[in-house]
Amino acid sequence: MPRWYSRMRCRQEQCKRRAHGGQHRRGSAAGHAGVSLIGFTSSAGGRYEARLAPGRGGSVLLLSMRRLAHVVAFCLQYEFEDVVADVTGADRVDAGDSEALERSRRAYKLARLTTGSSRLARAFAPQPSTVRLDRDYELFFPVFNNAYELFALATVPDWRRRCRVAACFVNELWVHLLPGYLLELLAEFDHVFLGVRHTLAEVARVVGRPCSYLPLATDVLRFSPFPDRPARTIDVCNIGRRSPVTHEALMALARDRRIFYYYDTVAASGAGQKQRTFQVDSAAEHRLLLASLLQRSRYFIANRGRVNEPELTMGKDEIGGRFYEGAAAGTVMLGEAPRADEFTKQFNWPDAVIRLPFDSPDAGRLLEQLDEDPARLARIRRDNVRNAALRHDWVHRLRAVFDTLAIPPTEAMLAREKRLHALATLALEAPEGGGVTTFK
């Protein structure tokens, strides 16, 4: 029996004896980071097998986590997948059977760390639920919410052989939480795209492949209030992470019936009770609901990514999805923007975000001041919609991926870009008004 195998079996037995205590400690770490450090939980994907969702015969193959991870924040990435499928006719593999996938990941990690060999680790790990491809593709493009989902690549064991070009998008990576044994799986890709900037150099060093920043975006055609602008009957929309100070100030106005304040009532969660998250049945339905709310909101609270977790960001400001959503819907965004040149580059028009400190006991005063200048508010709404249509739709991100990989755009991509240009023109020429109410 090889010596490495004996060591591995010994470590397995040690892990079993420490199972209960160790699981508690890992769970605490996961809550602190806001991502699953444990892996794939059985409550998410259940026993559903991995499956292939056929598209319209396009040359792109997607890999999606939508059947395994139902957290509301991940709906943004699933929207990206939907737009890619719409404009490329892509097939999509949905990873499934979370329990089998997690068993395989744990075994792979144990063998990889014990033997130092990824080849032996792959041979040792039991096979999860997989999908066998029966044709070739031009591009393999998996979308991952975070680095701890990378092991789902095992769902498509022959992806590299079947795809001429391979690139992936990983939305969230923090430099002090990089799982090396998983990151090395990216070495087979031609290009890696990240939704954050601060880890680019470190990931490129570990993976040994080109890495690029791919900003978030939104489905602008879904979120735009044009052409038939609904009345903005919601005065302030404040969802997700929030300041208890600002929230109480807005609640006081709502109790006095001075504003219609829309906010989450879901219980706070995570380390320090700093998150407000929940799971959804349908990502597409949730995105439609969010778009409908923002189209009817005058002001929208938008802050830099993980604004209330400085211990995690460690001064590395990132651009959260709220800014793209709020701009596309034509809201007036209030909050703390990322303190980064990249944000100024992406949102370089006047009043894209009006500063409202995270803790603002006098938030109502800013609302009163802004409502005194309706012409300014109308200009902000037009500018936000116009710039989002020209720059921040998911098709713009897909075009960046295709350009990087020297793949020509599809006819459907060009048609969507044309629709977005028409939308931008419509927003520019729109008269003031549109059913906007004012602060009382």
Secondary structure, DSSP 8 states (H G I E B T S, - for coil): --HHHHHHHHHHHHHHHTHHHHHHHHHHHHHHHTS-SS---HHHHTT---EEE--SS-SEEEEE-TTT--BGGGHHHHHHHHHHHHHH--EEEE---HHHHHHHHHHHHHHHHHHS-HHHHHHHS---S-----S-EEEEEEEEEEGGGGGGGGGSTTHHHHEEEEEEEEEE--GGG--HHHHGGGGGSSEEEES-STTHHHHHHHH-S-EEE----B-HHHH---SS---B-EEEEE-SS--HHHHHHHHHHHHTTS--EEE--S--BSGGG-B---B-S-HHHHHHHHHHHHHTEEEEE--STTTT-HHHHTT-----THHHHHHHTT-EEEE---SSHHHHHHT-STTSEEE--SS-TTHHHHHHHHHT-HHHHHHHHHHHHHHHHHH-BHHHHHHHHHHHTT----HHHHHHHHHHHHHHHHHHH--S-SSB----
